Amino acid sequence: MHKDDEKLLESICQKHGVHPSYLKQLFLIEKEYADRNMYTRSGIYKDIKRKIDEWTK
């Protein structure tokens, strides 16, 4: 992530009360699925939900 993107992300997260590391982890999950076709990419929602469930416990 570029420095300008990092600053923007931190600003947005601060405004909405979200820790930037949460979104960075979601971005990493998306990046893992980015090069897959739509059939194999379908697991992304399950992985995102699992990550969010971890944070809300």
KALINUR-V476595 format. One line per field, one symbol per residue. burial: I if it has 9 or more other ideal C-beta (glycine too) atoms within 8 Angstrom, else O. A space follows every 50 residues. Layout:
burial=???
This chain:
burial=OOOOOIOOIIOOIOOOOOOIOIIIIIIOIIOOIOOOOOOOIOOIOOIIOO IOOOOOO
